[in-house]
Amino acid sequence: MLKSFGKLPVGERLSRIKKSAHYREGEFKNLSITPMLAEGVSYPKMIVDFFSKGVNRVPDVPIPSIKTNLKELTGNTPILVWFGHSSYFLCINEKNILVDPVFSASPSPIPILGKKAFPVTYPYSLRDLPNIDLVIITHDHYDHLDYATINALKSGEPQFYTALGVGAHLESWGIEKENITEFDWWEKHTFSPGMDFIATPARHFSGRLFTRNQSLWSSFVLKTKSLSIFIGGDSGYDTTFKIIGDQFGPFDLAILECGQYNEQWPFIHMMPEEVVEASMDLQAKAFLPAHWAKFTLALHEWTDPVDRALKRAEERSVFMTTPLIGEVLFLEDPLPVKRWWR
């Protein structure tokens, strides 16, 4: 079997999983009942639709991006740099953090068979990164957990924070056990003085081959003395966002998945309008739409997520920041709103 498929949890890891309140009947469960597909939708129809050509699902020209020397950035001021989809770089409290890094050409265990990443004017690669202290993995899907990227990062020996069970993949790829911290929902760990992470629920699923929901999926709350950030994983919309907002909000910034949705699978990804509602539930001062502008993993036009979300945000008087790929966001300063995709 290909190494990129990873491994299922066994031994002590599986024993811990079975003790989780969120693991029942042999698999992890969402807080809300979550069908994979809408009523009446069949997998054959979905597959046919997915491989159809569609309209405007890929940009006609390279996506504009900004060339930033990431190795010259310092941790004196909190910053964020988005690489497209759900991959981004944070530098906070002099710690370099990567979230769901995918630098491969396609989000697939067999890259030649996967959908190719959109071309950008300045593409980022692992060579552009400074030394990384922490890698956060929200769940084990290929567009969030990439074997080639993790394999390249491991030589720097960063710490890995991830959802319960995902460590089985990481260990099978050569990450040392002591460098992996796996979270069940609501668990808290201090990464460094003044920097705490709390794993919070998401409404999604997991699995890299045929067996689903043997590892958990998660969002994360990042708390420092001056900042509160919601690191959203993939999630359908439900009351979970309000629960998190009431317990840990308000947030200075929420990074929320906004893309790869469809009415055929409405419970595991949010519609763009729901993303705006989620940001309000979280009591976020601003939100950044992620999970778009890199891969075609759904049927919508590639600009549809951000256009629809921005329209609803303006209607609801919600602040939505729209940086270019590679643009440095100074998180303590006013955040940019640029309609660069138009």
C-alpha positions in Angstrom: 0.0 0.0 0.0 1.2 3.5 -0.8 2.8 5.3 2.2 0.7 8.4 1.4 -2.4 6.6 2.6 -1.0 6.6 6.1 -2.0 4.2 8.9 -5.0 3.5 11.1 -4.7 3.9 14.8 -3.6 0.8 16.8 -2.3 -0.1 20.3 -2.2 2.7 22.9 -3.5 5.2 20.4 -6.6 3.1 19.6 -7.2 2.5 23.3 -7.2 6.3 24.0 -9.6 6.8 21.1 -12.0 4.2 22.4 -12.2 6.2 25.7 -13.2 9.4 23.9 -16.8 10.6 24.5 -16.9 11.3 20.8 -16.1 7.8 19.7 -19.1 5.5 19.6 -20.1 2.3 17.7 -16.6 2.0 16.2 -16.2 5.5 14.9 -16.0 9.2 15.8 -19.3 11.1 15.7 -20.2 14.7 15.1 -22.1 16.7 17.8 -25.0 17.0 15.3 -26.4 14.2 13.2 -24.5 14.6 9.9 -25.5 12.7 6.8 -22.7 12.6 4.2 -25.1 13.5 1.3 -28.4 15.2 1.0 -31.5 13.1 0.8 -31.9 11.5 -2.7 -28.4 12.1 -3.8 -26.4 9.1 -5.1 -22.7 8.6 -5.2 -22.6 7.7 -8.9 -24.4 11.0 -9.8 -22.0 13.0 -7.6 -19.0 11.4 -9.2 -20.3 12.1 -12.7 -20.9 15.7 -11.8 -17.5 16.1 -10.2 -15.6 15.0 -13.3 -17.7 17.1 -15.6 -16.0 20.1 -17.1 -18.2 22.7 -15.5 -18.0 26.5 -16.0 -15.2 28.7 -14.6 -14.1 26.1 -12.1 -10.5 27.0 -12.9 -9.1 30.5 -13.3 -8.2 31.5 -16.9 -5.0 33.2 -15.9 -2.5 32.7 -13.0 -3.9 34.0 -9.7 -2.1 37.2 -8.6 0.1 36.8 -5.5 2.7 38.7 -3.6 6.3 37.6 -3.3 7.2 37.8 0.4 10.5 36.8 1.9 9.1 34.7 4.8 12.6 34.1 6.2 13.0 37.8 6.9 9.8 38.1 8.9 10.2 38.5 12.7 7.9 37.5 15.5 7.8 40.9 17.1 4.4 41.6 15.5 1.8 38.9 15.0 1.4 38.1 11.3 -0.4 35.7 8.9 0.4 34.7 5.3 -2.1 32.7 3.3 -0.9 30.3 0.6 -4.3 29.5 -0.8 -6.9 26.8 0.2 -6.4 26.0 3.9 -2.6 26.5 4.2 -1.2 29.5 6.0 1.8 30.7 8.0 1.5 32.4 11.4 4.3 34.1 13.3 3.2 34.9 16.8 5.3 35.3 20.0 8.4 34.5 17.9 7.0 31.1 17.0 6.6 30.0 13.4 3.5 28.0 12.8 2.1 26.3 9.7 -1.6 25.2 9.4 -2.6 22.4 7.2 0.4 22.8 4.8 -0.1 21.4 1.4 2.6 22.3 -1.1 2.2 19.4 -3.5 0.8 19.9 -7.0 -2.5 18.1 -6.2 -4.3 17.0 -3.0 -4.2 13.3 -3.8 -2.3 10.1 -2.7 -1.3 9.7 -6.3 -0.5 13.2 -7.5 -0.7 12.4 -11.2 -4.4 11.5 -10.8 -5.4 14.5 -8.7 -6.8 17.9 -9.6 -3.9 20.3 -10.2 -3.3 23.3 -8.1 -4.2 26.6 -9.7 -1.3 28.5 -11.2 -0.2 31.7 -9.3 2.1 34.5 -10.3 4.4 33.6 -7.5 4.0 30.1 -6.2 5.3 29.3 -2.7 7.1 26.1 -1.9 8.7 24.6 1.1 12.0 26.2 0.2 10.5 29.6 1.0 9.7 28.7 4.6 11.8 29.7 7.6 12.4 27.0 10.3 9.0 25.9 11.6 8.3 25.4 15.3 4.7 24.0 15.1 2.6 22.3 12.5 -1.2 22.2 13.0 -3.2 19.6 11.2 -7.0 19.9 11.5 -7.8 16.5 10.0 -6.5 13.8 7.7 -8.0 14.6 4.3 -5.5 14.9 1.5 -6.1 18.7 1.0 -5.1 19.2 4.6 -2.6 16.5 5.4 -0.1 16.0 2.6 2.4 13.2 2.8 5.1 14.9 0.7 4.9 18.1 2.6 5.0 16.4 6.0 7.9 14.2 4.8 9.9 17.3 3.9 9.1 19.2 7.1 10.1 16.5 9.5 13.9 17.1 9.2 13.3 20.4 11.0 11.7 18.5 13.9 8.8 20.8 14.5 6.1 19.9 17.0 2.8 18.6 15.5 -0.6 19.5 17.0 -3.4 17.5 15.5 -6.7 15.7 16.2 -7.0 12.4 18.0 -5.9 9.5 15.8 -4.1 11.6 13.1 -0.8 10.8 14.8 -0.9 7.3 13.4 -0.3 8.8 9.9 2.4 11.0 11.2 4.3 8.3 13.0 4.1 6.0 10.0 5.8 8.8 8.0 8.7 9.0 10.5 7.6 11.8 12.8 8.8 11.0 16.3 6.1 10.2 18.8 7.4 12.8 21.3 6.9 15.5 18.7 3.1 14.7 18.3 0.3 16.0 20.5 -3.1 14.7 19.7 -6.2 16.5 20.9 -9.7 15.3 21.7 -12.3 18.1 21.6 -12.1 20.6 24.4 -8.5 19.6 25.4 -6.0 22.4 26.0 -2.2 22.4 25.7 0.3 25.2 26.2 2.8 25.4 23.4 5.0 28.1 24.9 4.5 30.6 27.7 1.6 32.8 26.8 0.4 30.6 23.9 -2.4 28.1 24.5 -4.3 25.9 22.0 -7.7 24.4 22.6 -9.2 21.8 20.3 -12.8 22.6 19.5 -15.4 20.6 17.5 -16.1 20.8 13.8 -18.9 19.1 11.8 -17.1 17.0 9.2 -15.6 13.5 8.8 -12.2 11.8 8.2 -10.5 9.1 6.2 -7.8 8.7 3.6 -8.7 5.4 2.0 -11.8 3.3 2.6 -12.3 3.5 6.3 -13.9 6.6 7.6 -14.0 8.4 11.0 -11.2 6.4 12.7 -9.4 9.7 13.5 -11.0 12.9 14.7 -11.5 16.2 12.9 -11.1 19.5 14.7 -10.9 23.2 14.8 -8.5 25.0 17.2 -8.6 28.1 19.4 -5.3 30.0 19.7 -5.0 32.3 22.7 -2.2 34.6 23.5 -2.0 37.6 25.9 -3.0 39.9 23.1 -4.8 37.8 20.5 -7.6 35.3 20.2 -7.7 33.4 16.8 -10.1 30.7 15.6 -8.4 28.2 13.4 -11.3 26.6 11.6 -11.0 23.2 10.0 -13.5 21.9 7.5 -17.0 22.1 8.9 -20.7 22.1 8.1 -22.8 24.7 9.9 -24.5 23.9 13.2 -24.8 25.3 16.7 -21.1 24.3 17.4 -19.9 27.8 16.4 -22.1 29.5 18.9 -21.0 27.1 21.6 -17.3 27.9 20.8 -18.0 31.7 20.6 -19.8 31.7 23.9 -17.0 29.8 25.6 -13.9 31.3 24.0 -15.0 34.4 22.1 -14.8 37.1 21.1 -12.1 36.4 18.5 -9.9 38.9 16.8 -9.8 36.8 13.7 -11.6 33.6 12.6 -10.2 31.6 9.7 -13.1 29.8 8.2 -13.5 27.3 5.4 -15.4 28.8 2.5 -15.4 26.7 -0.6 -15.8 23.1 -2.0 -19.5 23.1 -1.0 -22.5 21.8 -2.8 -26.2 21.2 -2.2 -25.4 17.5 -2.6 -23.3 17.5 0.5 -24.7 20.4 2.6 -23.9 19.1 6.1 -20.1 18.7 5.9 -19.1 22.0 4.3 -20.7 25.4 4.8 -22.4 27.5 2.1 -20.7 30.9 1.9 -23.7 32.6 3.5 -23.3 30.2 6.4 -19.7 31.1 6.8 -20.8 34.7 7.6 -23.3 33.4 10.2 -20.5 31.2 11.7 -18.3 34.2 12.1 -21.1 36.0 13.9 -21.7 33.0 16.2 -18.0 33.0 17.0 -18.2 36.8 17.9 -15.3 37.4 15.5 -14.2 40.9 14.8 -13.0 39.8 11.3 -13.0 36.6 9.4 -10.8 35.3 6.6 -12.3 32.9 4.0 -10.1 29.8 3.4 -10.5 26.5 1.5 -10.7 28.2 -1.9 -8.4 29.7 -4.6 -6.1 26.7 -5.0 -7.9 23.4 -5.9 -11.1 22.4 -7.7 -12.8 20.0 -5.3 -16.4 20.9 -5.9 -18.7 22.0 -8.7 -19.0 25.8 -8.1 -17.1 28.5 -10.0 -13.7 29.2 -8.4 -14.7 32.8 -7.4 -18.2 31.8 -6.2 -17.2 31.3 -2.5 -15.7 34.7 -2.0 -18.3 36.6 -4.0 -21.2 35.0 -2.1 -19.5 35.4 1.3 -18.6 39.0 0.6 -22.2 39.9 -0.5 -23.6 38.4 2.7 -20.9 39.9 4.9 -21.8 43.4 3.5 -25.5 42.7 4.1 -24.8 41.6 7.7 -22.2 44.3 8.4 -19.5 41.7 9.1 -15.9 42.4 8.3 -14.3 40.0 5.9 -10.6 40.3 5.0 -9.5 39.1 1.6 -5.6 39.1 1.3 -3.7 38.0 -1.7 -1.7 34.8 -1.6 1.6 35.7 0.0 0.4 39.0 1.4 1.5 39.7 5.0 -1.4 40.4 7.4 -0.3 42.3 10.5 -2.9 41.0 12.8 -2.9 44.0 15.2 -3.4 46.4 12.3 -6.5 47.0 10.1 -6.9 44.1 7.8 -7.2 44.5 4.0 -10.3 44.1 1.8 -9.2 43.7 -1.8 -11.3 42.4 -4.6 -8.3 41.0 -6.4 -10.1 38.0 -7.9 -12.2 40.3 -10.1 
